[in-house]
């Protein structure tokens, strides 16, 4: 039964059961969908004779529709609330998953994958919107860190457990089952999650375009957004698809070993994201912001990505583990940016970062395959380190540039904040 407004959850336990858990189930599915093709890639390629460019295009369609829907998503979430929007979107995701299970060419699979991306595009932002309404802002970093572990669990299931499921069924059966489960989760969110009227500021609400202009022209957005988007998008692109082929082509691991490596990496990612939320919440006491923690973690992210790009230690597993742990540090931008704007358009602030992140994920996932195909045309598997260096290296370069810009803008921001203090002492 759906919650009645006069019986809203009050205790932390009630909020956890009726708000946190339903959205966590949705985010679990979102990440499961996002990561499946890292394991399914060779099966799709063999069954349908797909090359790297085609495989990258099909898989990245998820990110394209996901990213493009971020602007209207933020508006819809702020206007209609997380429960209604997320429930409807999950029906679209279920439709896409079922259609994918019946796909037999690039076009049909791309359309189906795009519907999945559209359908789960609100899994994270809807939860953030609900959390912004129900929980105090200062606890959001901790809450988000715990929530992100649900995505990590989805990534875990998309590794070794998924490989084991392929002993029972094929990739079509996997997607058909996911479609049915998605319908159930959508209904769960609709009937379980409560609604709460937001406390509206006394000021007259700003027009939609004025709000978006405020967000997209703010210094805070341009300091945080590009780095978070490029790092997060590149991480999603590689871990969601190209990790599997790299481990096969460069690491020379077999499919079971690859599934095990991805399984272990995603377990560490889940532990890492939860720990990151706890660490961020603790460092808040020392006036270290979520954005500061993000900057430190993403510096670590660059190191394993460089090692992987150039194939320096092909048999080492630890670079993939560190890459997995640090890749989701980009999500700290959501809580960092939301603190600069009123709760009434918190969703639009968060989706501004998400727009860059998932647009970049589409560009990177497709772009890596395209570049690899240009370097070694005609291949469908067995790409050389030269191809991966070209594909991964292009986006590594973008990441380094965006990090340098982030450092410069952060230093300018610190200088700007200290300047009035100096003036007062004169």
N, C-alpha and C positions, 0 to 999 in steps of 0.2 A: 504494500500500500504506500502511496505517496505521502510524504510528510504534510501535516496541516500546520499552517504558520504559527498557531498558538502552542504547538508542541515542538518547537525548535530544540535541537540538541544544545545543552548547556555545558556539560562536563567535557573535559578533554577526551575521555574515553568515548563518549557519544560522538564527538566530532571526528575522532579517528575512525570509528566504525562506519558512520553514515556519510562522511565527506571524503576523508583521506583514502580509505580502502577502495571505494568504487572507482574513483579517478585513477588510483594506482593500478587497478586491473586494466583500465583503458590504456594507460601509458605502457604497461607491460606488453600489450598487444601491438601498440605502435612500434615499439623497439623490436619486437619479434618480426613484424613485417619488414622493418627497415633492414634487418640483418640476415634474413633468410638466404639471400642470393649469394652470400659469401660461401655457403656450403652447397647450395643448389646450382651454382654456376656451371660446373662441368656436366651435370645432368641435363641442364637446359641446352648447353652448347652441343652435346652429343645427340640429343633427341631432335633438335631443330636446326642443326648445322649453323650455329651462330658464331660470328667472329667477335673480336674484342669491342669494336665500335658498336655493333648491334646489341651485344650484351650490356654494354655500358648505357646505351640509349634506353633500352627497355627498363633496366633497373633504376636509372636516374629519373624516369618519368614520375616516380613517386615523389622525388624532391621538387620537381618542377611545379606540379599542381599544389604540393604542400606549401611551397614558398609563395606562389602567386596568390594563394588564398589568405595570406596573413593579414593584408590590409582590411578586406571585408570581414575577416574573422574577428579582429579586434573590435570593430564597430558592432558586430552582432553580439559579441560577448558582453560588451558594456551596455548594450540596449536590452537584450533578452535574457541574459544570464547564462551561466555555464551548463546547467542541467539540460535545458531544452536544446541548445545549440549542439552540445556534444552527443546527445542521444540521436538526433537527426543525422549528424555526420557519420556516426558509426553504422547506420543503415547503408549509407553510400559505400563505406569501406567494405562491408560485407558483400555488397553487390559486386564490387571490383574483385574481391578474392574469389568469389564463385565463378565469375567470368574468366579470371586468370586460369583457373583449373581446367577450363575448356578451350583455352587459346591454342592455336596451332601455327601462328605466324607472327612476325615482328609487330605488325599493326595491331592485331587483336590483343597481344600481350602488353603492348605499350599503353593502349587505352585502358585496359584492366588495371595495370599497375598505377596509372595516373589516377583512377578512381579510388584506389586504395590510399594513395597519398593525400588526396582531397579529403577522404573520409576520416583519416587519423590526424589531420592537420591541426585539430584543436585539442588533441589529447594532453599536451603539455600546457598550452596557454589557458585552456578551460580550467585546469586544476589551479594554475597560478591565479586566475581570476577569482575562483572560489576561495582560495587561501587568503587572498588580499581582502576579501569581504569578511571572512570568519576569524582570521588570526591577526595579531598585532604585527606591524611592519618589521620591528626589530627581531622577530623570531623567524622571519621568512627564510634567511639563509640556511638555518638548521632544518627547517621543514622541507625546503627544496632539496637539500642534500639527502635527506631520508627518502623523499619521493623519487629522486633520480635512481635510487637503488632498485625500484620497481622496474625501471627501464633496463637496468643492468641484468635483472633476472630474465627479462625477455631476450636479451642478447645471449645469456647463458643457454637458454632453451634452444636458441637458433644455432648452437654449435654442436657439441657432441650428442645431446638428446635428439636433435633434428637428424643427424646422421644415423642414429639408431632407428628413428622412425622410418627412415628410407629402406630399412630392412623389411618393414611390414607393408608399406605402401610406396607410391612414387610421388614426385613433386606435385602432380595434379591432386592426389589425395590429400596432401598436406594443405594445399590452398583451399580445397573444399571444406576441410575440417575447420580451418581458421575462419572461413566465412560464417559458418554456423556458430562458432564460439563468439564471434564479433556481434552477431545479432543479440545473443544472450547478454553480453556486457552492456550493449546499448540500452536494452530494456532495464537492466539492473540500475544503471545510472538514472534513468527516467523515473523509476518508481521509488528509489531509495534516497537519492540526494535531496536534501531540503532546500528551500528557497528562503532568502533573507533579503528584505528591502535594505538597500544601502543608505547610509546617512549622507544625504546630499548637501553639499556646501550651500551656504546661503546665497552665494553669488550666482548670477544667471549662467546656465550652462553655455559653454562656448560652441559655436557651429563646428560641425565635424571637420571641415577643411582647415579651420583655424587651429583646432587641436592637433591635427596631423602636421601642420606647418610648424607649430610650437615644438613638437617632438623632433621632427626631421631637420630642423635648423638649429637645434640646441647644441651647445658646445659639448655637453655631456654625451649626447648621442654619437657625435663624430669622434669623440675620444675613445669611447668604449665599443661602439657598434662594428666598425670595420675589422678590428682585431678579433673580436668574439666571433663574428660571422665567418671570416676566412679560416680561422683555426677550427671552429666547430664544423664548418662545411667540409673542409679537407679531411678532418678526422672521420666524419660520417661517410664520406665517399670511399675512403680507403678501407675502413673497418667493415663497412656495409657490403663491399663487393671485392675490392682488389687485394685484400689481405690473403684470401684463399688462393687465387692464381699466383701471387708472388711467392707464397710459401711452397707451392708446387713447382713453379718454374725456376726460382732462384734458390730456395732452401732445399729443394729436392725431397720434400716430405710426401708421403702417400696420403690418401684421403682420410684415413682414420687418424693419422698423426696430425694432420691439419685441423680436423675437428677437435682433437684433444687440446691443441695449442690455443685455438680460439676459445674453447671451453675454459681453460685455465685463465686466459687473458680477461675474459668477461667476468669471471669470478673476482679477479683482482680489481677490475673496473668498478664492480658493485661495491666492494669494500672501500675502494678509493673514493667514490662519490659520497658515500655515507660519511667517511672520515673527513672529507673536504668540507661538508656541511658543518660537522662538529668543530673542526678547526676554525672555520670562518666565524662561527658563533662565538668561540672562545676569544679569538683575536679582536673581536669587536670591542672587548673590554679595554683594549690598549689602543683604541682609535685606529685600528687597521681595517680598512673598508673591504667589502667583498671584491671590489675592483682591484684593490692592491693584491689580494690573494690570487685573483685570476691572473694578473700580470706575472707573478712569480711562478705559478703552475704552468702557464703557457710557455715560459722560457724553457722549462724542463721538457715540454712537449716537442720543442724544436730539435732537441738533441737526438732522441730515438728516430724521429722522422728523417733526419739527415743520415743517420747510420743505415736505415732501411733503404732510403733513396739510392745511395751509392753502393749498396750491397756489401758493406764493410765486414759484417759478421753474419753471413747467410745462415749459419746453423744455430745462431744464438736466439733464444726465445725471449730474453729479458727486454730487448728493445720494443717488442710487440706488447709486452706487459706494461711497460712504462707509458707507451703510446696510448694504450687503452685507458689507463688510470688518469692521465693528464688531459685527454681529449675533451672530456666533459667539463673541465674547468671553465670552458667558455660559457657555460650556463650560469655562472655567477654574475654575468652581465645583466641577467634578468632582474635579480634582486637589487643589484647595484644601480641600474637605471631607473627602476620603479621608485626608488627613494627620492628621485628628482621631480616626480610628478604626483598630482593628486590621485587618490584611489579611484575617483570617478572615471578616469581613463587610464587606469593601470594596465588593462589588457592591450590597449593600443600602443603603450610604451614598450611592453614586452614583445609584442608582435613586430615592432619595428626592427628589433634585433633578430628575431626569428626570420624575418623576410630576407635579410642579408645571409643568414646562416644557411637556410635551405635553398636559396637561389644559388649560393656558392656550392652547396653540395651537389646540385644538379649539374652545374658547369664543370665541377671537378670530376664527378663520376663519369660523365659522358666524355669530358675533355681528355681524361687520362687514357681512356680506350681509343679515342680518335688519334691522339698523338702516338700511341703505341702502334696503331694500324698504319700510320704514315711512316713511322720508322721502319716497320717490318710488314709491308703490305702482303696480303694473301694468307697470313697465318690465322689459325683459329685457336691455337694453344702453343705452349712451349716458347714463350717470348723470352728474349735475352735481357740481361741486366741493362744493356744500352737502351732498350725500349722503356724499361721501368724508370731509368734515370731521367729520360726525357719527359715522361708523363708525370711522375711524382715531383721531379725537380722544378718544373714550371710552377707548381703550386707551393712548393717549399720557398721559392723565391718571393712569391706574393706574400707569404706569411711573414718572412723576415722583414720585408718592407713595411708591412702593416704594424709589426711590432715596434720598429724604429719610430714610426709616426706616433704610436701610442705613448712611447717613452717621452718623446719631445713635447707632446700635448700635455702629458701629466706634469712634467717639469714646469711648463708654462702656467698650468693651473695652480701648482703649489706657489710659484712666484707671485701670481696674482693675489692669492689669499694672504700672503705675508706682507704684501706692499702696504696696505692700510696701517698695519702695525708699525712699520718703519716710519710712515708719515706722522703717526701720532706721537712718536718719540722725538720728533724734530722740534 
